[in-house]
C-alpha cells in the first residue's frame, strides 16, 4: 500500500516534520544601515553575516525588472535554500526545501512568475505564488551536473552543463510543460574538456539587471 504525504510526514521525527513545513514562511528584515569604518559612508546591509547569503551567477535573471524583488540563497536555517526578498521592506520568503540546492543555478522566469533551480541532479521549476513545482530534467547516470545555469534570451530554454569524466556537454532544457509534441532536452554540443558554465549573450544580463 502506498503512503500518503500526510502519513509519511507523521512518521518523521518532530524536527524533520518542522523542517518540511518551512517552505513558504515569511521572514523579517535583516537589513541594517551602518557607517563604513573607512569611508564613513552609509552602507545598507541586507542580510545578517551570521549566516551565508549569496546571489546567483552574475549572468542569471535574479532581480525583477522593476527592481522590487531579488532572488538569493541562504543557509540561515542550516541548509542552503532559495529566498525572494522584497527590496523595499527587506522581508524574505523561503521558496524551496531543497536537499542539495545549487545557489548559482537560481533564475527567474521571463514573466517572473516562476523560478528555476537545480537540486542535486534535478532541474526544477517552482511557481512563486503557490510554491508548486515539477521536475524539468534529471541528470542521467554516468553524467554529473556542473554548477550554474542560465536562460535563453527568449526564456524558452535553460542552458546547463553536464560532465562525464573528461568530457562535457551543453544542453537545452525546455521550460514548457511536458506534453505530447513538446520539445525534449537536447544536447547543443559535446566536447573533450568540461565547460565551466553555459552563459547567455551579455544582453541577457543587462536586461535582467
Order of alpha helices (4+ residues) and beta strands (2+ residues): alpha-alpha-beta-beta-beta-beta-beta-beta-beta-beta-beta-beta-beta-beta-beta-beta-beta-beta-alpha
